[in-house]
């Protein structure tokens, strides 16, 4: 099915552990991004990419790394998990540099850091 | 002040009522998105618009670029419309592709 696939859907980590949230899309979208959603805060941009090999920081990048080795994949790495990173994470993709292109969101990853 | 403001924050309606959710923004945009998020669920894009009005089923979205305002209307509301509705704006072309989000409007439709 065409769309954005996020894995895992749920994850519990201990403080200090590392993990990678996976995001893949099969729509040949150039633009991919990671957001976190916290109660009362709305969606906040963590990192984004406008193409393979190109990444940039968003509003809340600290504690997260990304890479974009292919057009399809945009993994988000938590290097040393902290309770403040407990959140719901969404990956989204879009065509780039064009009006008329909507965003497609993944189903989300609910992460708890204890 | 947030760049994207939604009102109301919470809305409770009876089944069949006409619903209006508002979004005001203070920045220049190339497009505005309305998104829907059901409890515990993912985010679905409902509309993307840069001018005028769009309609899909019982949902209607309008935008007034001069007034920097958009509305999402739901006609003949149904309990399955209960969700959080999020407004997001896309910067002008040539700038960053980062969406700026409102905090959402939580809609509850009672049977």
Interface residues (C-beta under 8 A of the other chain):
Chain A: X31 X33 X40 X41 X42 X43 X44 X45 X48 X50 X58 X90 X92 X94 X96 X97 X98 X99 X100 X101 X102 X103 X104 X105 X106 X107 X108
Chain B: X30 X31 X33 X35 X41 X42 X43 X44 X45 X48 X50 X86 X88 X93 X97 X98 X99 X101 X102 X103 X104
